Amino acid sequence: MSVYPAYDNKGRRDGYSVSETLTAKLRDLKKAGKTISNAVLAGGNSATLQGVSFALEDNVALLGKARDAAYAQAKDKALRYAGLSGRQLGEVQLVTESTSAPQDLSRAKGFAAGPAGSAVPIDPGSSQVSVSVTVRWALR
């Protein structure tokens, strides 16, 4: 909550203004647009929607699949290079990874309060989870 003085045309303080920011977590995307619309309308003329964002709540399984795929790709490339050099892969000497925060590829359309009963248009799009793996093998 923010409270700050309000001034009249002559620069004299004549009151205070208050602003409040609310963040809500909605899990049912089918109802999200209607819920957001109702919240903005309940706030009256002073209420504004500052934005909509989407996040993955549980990406553990997705990260696991990304790790498996990244490691498999690294091993395939290493086998190819070992073969091209006439050698075989030895033991793994180093494994490092870097992950990136899920990239929000969503598209939330702009919204201006419309007639009661209208819903904020929500198009959740998709999110991307990525893992980069570096693996170093010894050659035999």
C-alpha positions in Angstrom: 0.0 0.0 0.0 1.2 3.5 -0.8 0.0 6.7 0.8 1.0 10.1 -0.6 -0.2 13.7 -0.3 -2.6 15.2 -2.8 -2.4 18.9 -3.7 -4.9 21.4 -5.0 -4.3 23.8 -7.9 -2.5 26.2 -5.7 0.0 23.6 -4.4 -1.6 23.3 -1.0 -2.0 19.8 0.4 -5.7 19.0 0.5 -5.7 15.4 1.3 -4.1 12.0 0.6 -4.2 9.5 -2.1 -3.8 5.8 -1.5 -3.0 3.0 -3.9 -3.0 -0.7 -3.3 -1.6 -3.4 -5.5 -3.0 -6.9 -5.4 -1.4 -10.1 -6.9 -3.6 -13.1 -7.3 -2.7 -16.7 -8.2 -5.3 -18.3 -10.3 -5.0 -22.0 -11.2 -8.2 -22.6 -13.3 -7.4 -21.0 -16.6 -10.9 -21.6 -17.9 -12.3 -19.3 -15.1 -9.3 -16.9 -15.0 -10.6 -14.3 -17.5 -14.0 -14.0 -15.8 -12.4 -13.9 -12.3 -10.0 -11.1 -13.4 -12.8 -9.2 -15.1 -15.0 -9.4 -12.0 -12.2 -8.2 -9.7 -11.5 -5.2 -11.9 -15.2 -4.3 -12.1 -15.6 -4.7 -8.3 -12.8 -2.1 -7.9 -14.8 0.5 -9.7 -13.5 3.3 -11.9 -10.1 3.5 -10.1 -9.2 -0.1 -10.6 -6.7 -1.0 -13.3 -5.3 -4.3 -14.5 -1.6 -3.9 -14.7 -0.9 -7.2 -16.4 -1.3 -10.9 -16.5 1.6 -13.4 -16.4 1.8 -17.2 -16.4 4.2 -19.5 -14.6 4.8 -23.2 -14.3 3.9 -24.2 -10.8 5.7 -27.6 -11.0 8.4 -28.1 -13.6 10.4 -30.9 -11.9 9.2 -33.5 -14.4 9.8 -31.2 -17.4 13.3 -30.4 -16.2 14.0 -34.1 -15.8 13.0 -34.8 -19.4 15.1 -31.8 -20.6 18.1 -33.1 -18.7 17.7 -36.6 -20.2 17.4 -35.2 -23.7 20.4 -32.9 -23.2 22.6 -35.6 -21.9 21.6 -38.0 -24.7 22.4 -35.4 -27.3 25.8 -34.7 -25.7 26.6 -38.4 -25.6 25.6 -38.9 -29.3 27.9 -36.0 -30.3 30.7 -37.3 -28.2 30.4 -40.8 -29.7 30.4 -39.4 -33.2 33.6 -37.3 -32.5 35.3 -40.3 -30.8 34.5 -42.4 -33.8 35.7 -39.8 -36.3 39.0 -39.6 -34.3 39.3 -43.4 -34.3 38.9 -43.6 -30.5 36.3 -44.8 -28.0 34.6 -42.9 -25.2 36.1 -43.4 -21.8 34.8 -42.4 -18.4 32.9 -39.2 -17.8 35.2 -36.6 -16.3 32.9 -33.7 -15.8 29.2 -32.9 -16.0 27.8 -29.3 -15.7 24.4 -28.0 -16.4 22.6 -24.7 -16.6 18.9 -24.2 -16.6 17.0 -21.2 -17.5 13.9 -20.0 -15.8 10.8 -21.1 -17.7 10.3 -18.8 -20.6 6.8 -17.4 -20.8 5.6 -17.5 -24.3 2.1 -16.5 -23.4 0.0 -13.9 -24.9 -2.4 -12.0 -22.6 -4.4 -9.6 -24.6 -5.0 -6.0 -23.4 -8.2 -5.4 -21.4 -10.3 -2.4 -20.7 -13.3 -2.9 -18.4 -16.3 -3.7 -20.6 -19.9 -4.5 -19.7 -20.5 -6.5 -16.6 -20.3 -10.2 -17.4 -17.5 -9.8 -20.1 -14.3 -11.7 -19.4 -10.7 -10.7 -19.9 -9.5 -12.6 -23.0 -6.8 -15.1 -21.9 -4.6 -17.0 -24.2 -2.1 -18.9 -22.1 0.2 -19.8 -25.0 3.0 -22.0 -23.8 6.1 -22.0 -21.6 9.5 -23.4 -22.5 11.9 -25.1 -20.1 15.5 -25.7 -21.1 18.6 -27.3 -19.8 22.1 -27.0 -21.2 24.5 -29.8 -20.4 28.2 -29.9 -20.8 29.8 -33.4 -20.5 33.5 -34.2 -20.8 34.6 -37.7 -21.5 38.0 -39.2 -21.6 39.0 -40.9 -24.9 40.6 -44.3 -25.0 
